[in-house]
């Protein structure tokens, strides 16, 4: 390995390119341009995957905290004596707006799971409901066998930091042995911060074949969800219908959307038809979702095996935007950021509040694995 050489940098530029974050480092040339600006010579370029960049941001923030007092003092030198005295106080509120609570909690979850130092998957999602587009949503997935030294205690420690209700915690302990992997979910809004713990079972090929032969689903995920800002908690069960044909998936969608909005059912059917042009329906994954505490009736269709990108369903997303009366500018700003990312799965139906919705998952780092029938 060649020895490392420290190269001082005086400037940087950060940009997003597809699913990567690119950072250019450079040095000031020191010669003013005719415009009065200073030219910069780029010396190094670093390319990071998006999730790696997120972790770097979290650790940089933590690393700078011990130096914050000194930095405030340096900044105060440019102020008037009175203003400097206020700015240098240890408890002084920063001049920039404070980060919202959901953003801080999201960073905390990323930091806690990242501190395990084990492989994990990061997947983003968005939700569309009437008049609302929510994008601060993600899942972190970790194999339980990779969590040292005791997976249960480590997972519970994270849940405890997020104030998991006692009855959900007890249920998680009771059922944890079934989990081959866990998913930590996060969903943040100004008035709601929902934390989630999913336990995913290992479904054997024999169990999947029996379920297929009997036209019965099998439990795949058991999820515990709670709101940090509201008195709300639910247990969600996700049932997998193994190896359905396209016609059978459409029949299940009709069941989910019975007496529901025909526009949303048509969108779900259209995405299914697009996916089966790229991969057999039997290699997709169709789930249905139940919550005993309410009348939720929804589905989740995983299309990662179809190798689609978000931009491949742009017309369908425009239909979603129109159906839910989302502002065009808000939609376009998010779409432009994610259009080149892998399309993961679509969830929809009747949510726990009785309203129509779509969740779109995308950009997973690593392909999600699930039981597949062997030929």
C-alpha positions in Angstrom: 0.0 0.0 0.0 1.4 3.4 -0.9 2.0 5.8 2.0 -0.7 8.4 2.6 0.2 12.0 2.0 -1.6 14.8 3.9 -2.7 17.5 1.4 -4.2 20.7 3.0 -7.4 21.9 1.4 -8.7 25.5 1.6 -12.0 24.9 -0.2 -14.5 22.2 -1.1 -17.6 21.7 -3.2 -20.3 19.1 -2.6 -22.6 17.7 -5.2 -25.1 14.9 -5.7 -24.6 12.6 -8.7 -27.2 9.8 -8.9 -26.9 7.8 -5.7 -23.5 9.2 -4.9 -22.2 12.3 -3.0 -19.2 13.8 -4.7 -16.8 16.1 -2.7 -14.1 18.1 -4.5 -11.3 19.6 -2.5 -9.0 22.4 -3.7 -6.6 25.2 -2.9 -7.0 28.9 -3.5 -5.0 30.2 -6.4 -4.8 33.6 -4.7 -5.2 35.5 -7.9 -8.5 37.5 -8.2 -10.4 36.9 -11.4 -11.8 39.9 -13.4 -15.1 39.3 -11.7 -13.5 39.8 -8.3 -13.8 36.1 -7.4 -10.9 33.9 -6.4 -10.1 30.9 -8.6 -9.7 27.4 -7.0 -7.6 24.5 -8.2 -9.2 21.1 -7.5 -6.7 18.7 -6.0 -8.7 15.7 -4.9 -12.2 14.2 -5.4 -13.9 11.8 -3.1 -17.1 9.8 -4.1 -19.3 8.4 -1.3 -22.4 6.3 -1.4 -25.4 8.3 0.0 -25.6 6.3 3.2 -21.9 6.6 3.8 -22.1 10.4 3.3 -25.0 10.5 5.9 -22.8 8.6 8.4 -19.9 11.0 7.7 -22.2 14.0 8.3 -23.3 12.6 11.7 -19.8 11.8 12.9 -18.5 15.2 11.7 -21.2 16.9 13.7 -20.3 14.9 16.8 -16.6 15.6 16.3 -17.1 19.4 16.1 -19.3 19.6 19.2 -16.3 19.7 21.7 -14.9 22.7 19.7 -18.1 24.7 19.5 -17.3 27.0 22.4 -13.9 28.0 20.8 -15.6 28.4 17.4 -18.2 30.7 18.9 -15.4 32.8 20.5 -13.6 33.1 17.2 -16.8 34.2 15.5 -17.5 36.7 18.2 -14.3 38.6 17.4 -15.9 40.1 14.4 -18.9 41.4 16.4 -19.4 44.5 18.5 -18.4 44.1 22.2 -22.1 43.8 23.3 -23.0 41.3 20.6 -19.8 39.3 21.2 -20.6 38.9 24.9 -24.0 37.4 24.0 -22.7 35.1 21.2 -19.9 33.7 23.4 -22.2 32.4 26.1 -22.1 28.6 26.3 -25.9 28.4 26.4 -26.5 30.9 23.6 -28.8 29.6 20.9 -27.0 29.3 17.6 -27.6 32.0 15.0 -28.8 29.4 12.5 -32.3 27.9 12.9 -32.3 24.9 15.2 -32.7 21.5 13.6 -36.3 20.1 13.9 -36.9 17.3 16.4 -37.6 14.7 13.7 -34.3 15.5 11.9 -32.4 15.1 15.2 -34.1 11.8 15.9 -33.4 10.5 12.4 -29.7 11.3 12.8 -29.7 9.6 16.2 -31.1 6.4 14.8 -28.6 6.4 11.9 -25.8 7.0 14.4 -26.9 4.2 16.9 -27.2 1.5 14.2 -24.1 2.7 12.4 -22.1 2.5 15.7 -22.6 -1.3 15.7 -20.1 -1.4 12.8 -21.9 -4.2 11.0 -23.3 -4.4 7.5 -26.8 -2.9 7.2 -29.1 -1.7 4.5 -30.6 1.8 4.1 -33.8 2.3 2.1 -35.8 5.5 1.7 -39.5 6.0 1.0 -42.1 8.6 0.5 -45.8 8.7 1.4 -48.6 10.4 -0.6 -51.9 11.1 1.1 -54.6 13.7 0.4 -52.8 17.1 0.2 -49.5 15.7 1.7 -46.2 14.4 0.5 -44.0 13.1 3.2 -40.3 12.2 2.4 -38.6 12.0 5.8 -39.0 8.2 6.0 -36.4 5.3 5.9 -35.7 1.8 6.9 -32.5 0.3 8.3 -32.1 -3.4 8.0 -29.6 -5.6 9.9 -29.2 -9.4 10.1 -29.6 -10.5 13.7 -26.6 -12.8 13.4 -24.4 -9.8 12.6 -25.4 -7.9 15.8 -22.8 -8.4 18.6 -22.7 -9.6 21.2 -26.4 -10.1 22.0 -28.8 -9.1 19.3 -31.9 -8.8 21.6 -30.2 -6.6 24.2 -28.6 -4.4 21.5 -31.9 -3.9 19.6 -33.8 -3.2 22.8 -31.2 -0.6 23.8 -31.9 1.3 20.6 -35.7 1.0 21.1 -35.3 2.2 24.7 -33.5 5.4 23.4 -36.7 6.0 21.4 -39.0 5.4 24.3 -40.7 2.2 23.0 -43.9 1.6 25.0 -43.7 -1.1 27.6 -46.3 -3.4 26.1 -44.7 -3.3 22.6 -41.3 -3.9 24.2 -42.6 -7.0 26.0 -44.1 -8.3 22.7 -40.8 -7.7 20.9 -39.0 -9.7 23.6 -41.5 -12.5 23.4 -41.2 -12.9 19.6 -37.6 -11.9 19.0 -36.4 -15.4 18.5 -38.3 -15.6 15.2 -36.3 -12.8 13.7 -33.6 -13.5 11.1 -33.2 -9.8 10.6 -34.7 -6.6 12.0 -35.7 -3.4 10.4 -35.7 -0.1 12.2 -38.2 2.3 10.6 -38.4 6.1 11.0 -41.1 8.5 9.8 -40.8 12.2 10.8 -43.2 15.1 10.5 -43.4 18.4 12.5 -46.3 17.0 14.7 -45.5 13.3 14.6 -42.4 11.1 14.9 -43.1 7.4 14.3 -40.5 4.8 15.3 -40.8 1.2 14.1 -39.2 -2.1 14.8 -39.9 -5.0 12.4 -39.0 -8.6 13.1 -38.7 -10.6 9.8 -39.0 -14.3 9.8 -37.0 -16.8 7.8 -39.6 -18.6 5.6 -38.3 -21.9 4.4 -38.9 -23.1 0.8 -41.1 -26.0 2.2 -43.3 -23.5 4.2 -43.6 -21.3 1.2 -44.6 -24.3 -1.0 -47.2 -25.5 1.5 -48.7 -22.0 1.7 -48.8 -21.7 -2.1 -50.5 -25.1 -2.4 -53.1 -24.2 0.2 -53.6 -20.7 -1.2 -52.7 -19.3 2.2 -50.4 -16.5 3.3 -47.5 -16.9 5.8 -46.5 -14.3 8.4 -43.3 -12.6 7.2 -43.0 -9.4 9.3 -44.2 -8.6 12.8 -43.8 -4.8 13.4 -44.2 -2.6 16.4 -44.8 1.1 15.7 -45.2 4.0 18.1 -45.3 7.8 18.0 -43.0 9.9 20.1 -45.3 13.0 20.0 -48.7 11.4 20.2 -50.3 8.7 22.4 -50.4 6.1 19.6 -49.0 2.6 19.2 -49.9 -0.3 16.9 -48.7 -3.8 16.1 -48.7 -4.6 12.4 -48.6 -8.0 10.7 -47.4 -8.5 7.1 -48.5 -11.7 5.4 -46.8 -13.0 2.3 -48.7 -14.7 -0.5 -45.9 -16.8 -2.0 -45.4 -17.0 -5.8 -48.7 -15.5 -7.0 -49.3 -15.1 -10.7 -50.0 -11.6 -12.1 -53.7 -12.5 -12.4 -53.8 -13.6 -8.7 -52.1 -10.4 -7.6 -54.7 -8.4 -9.4 -57.4 -10.4 -7.7 -55.8 -9.6 -4.3 -55.6 -5.9 -5.2 -59.3 -5.9 -6.1 -59.9 -7.4 -2.6 -57.9 -4.7 -0.9 -59.5 -1.9 -2.8 -63.1 -3.2 -2.5 -65.3 -0.2 -2.2 -62.2 1.9 -2.4 -61.0 4.6 -4.9 -60.8 3.1 -8.4 -58.1 5.5 -9.4 -55.6 4.1 -6.9 -56.4 0.5 -7.8 -55.7 1.3 -11.5 -52.3 2.8 -10.6 -51.4 -0.3 -8.6 -52.5 -2.6 -11.4 -50.5 -0.5 -13.9 -47.3 -0.7 -11.9 -47.8 -4.5 -11.6 -48.2 -4.8 -15.4 -45.0 -2.7 -15.9 -43.1 -4.9 -13.4 -44.1 -8.2 -15.0 -42.7 -7.0 -18.3 -39.3 -7.2 -16.7 -39.7 -10.1 -14.3 -42.2 -13.0 -13.8 -44.8 -12.2 -11.3 -43.8 -15.2 -9.2 -40.4 -13.5 -8.6 -42.1 -10.4 -7.2 -43.3 -10.3 -3.6 -46.9 -9.5 -2.6 -47.8 -8.9 1.0 -51.0 -7.8 2.8 -51.0 -5.8 6.0 -53.3 -6.0 9.1 -53.5 -4.1 12.3 -55.8 -5.4 15.0 -56.2 -2.0 16.5 -57.9 -0.5 13.4 -59.4 -1.2 10.0 -56.2 -0.9 8.0 -56.4 -2.8 4.7 -53.4 -2.5 2.5 -50.8 -4.3 0.4 -47.1 -4.1 -0.3 -45.8 -5.1 -3.8 -42.0 -5.6 -3.9 -40.7 -5.1 -7.5 -36.9 -4.9 -6.9 -36.4 -8.0 -9.1 -37.9 -6.1 -12.1 -34.9 -3.8 -12.1 -37.0 -0.6 -12.6 -35.9 2.9 -11.8 -38.2 5.6 -10.2 -38.3 7.5 -13.5 -39.8 4.4 -15.2 -43.1 5.1 -13.4 -43.1 8.9 -13.8 -46.5 8.9 -15.5 -48.0 6.8 -12.6 -46.4 9.2 -10.1 -48.0 12.1 -11.8 -51.4 10.4 -11.5 -50.7 9.9 -7.8 -49.8 13.5 -7.5 -53.0 14.6 -9.2 -55.2 12.1 -7.2 -53.8 13.4 -3.9 -53.7 17.1 -4.9 -50.0 17.4 -4.2 -48.4 20.7 -5.2 -46.5 20.3 -8.5 -43.5 22.1 -7.4 -43.1 20.1 -4.2 -43.5 16.8 -6.1 -41.0 17.8 -8.8 -38.4 18.9 -6.4 -38.4 15.4 -4.7 -38.8 13.5 -8.0 -35.7 15.2 -9.5 -33.6 13.9 -6.6 -34.8 10.3 -6.8 -35.7 9.6 -10.4 -32.4 7.7 -11.2 -32.7 5.4 -8.1 -33.9 1.8 -8.0 -37.6 1.4 -7.6 -38.3 -0.9 -4.6 -41.9 -1.5 -3.7 -45.3 0.1 -3.6 -47.6 0.0 -0.7 -51.2 1.3 -0.7 -54.8 0.8 0.2 -56.7 2.0 3.2 -54.5 3.3 6.0 -55.2 3.1 9.7 -56.8 6.5 9.6 -59.3 5.2 7.0 -57.7 7.2 4.1 -56.3 6.2 0.8 -52.5 6.3 0.5 -49.4 5.2 -1.4 -45.9 4.5 0.0 -43.1 4.3 -2.5 -39.8 2.7 -1.4 -36.7 3.2 -3.4 -32.9 3.5 -3.5 -32.0 0.6 -1.2 -28.3 0.1 -0.7 -28.2 -3.6 -1.6 -31.0 -5.8 -3.0 -33.5 -6.9 -0.3 -33.6 -10.7 -0.1 -36.6 -12.9 0.4 -37.5 -16.5 0.0 -37.6 -17.5 -3.7 -39.0 -20.7 -5.1 -36.3 -22.9 -6.6 -36.8 -24.3 -10.1 
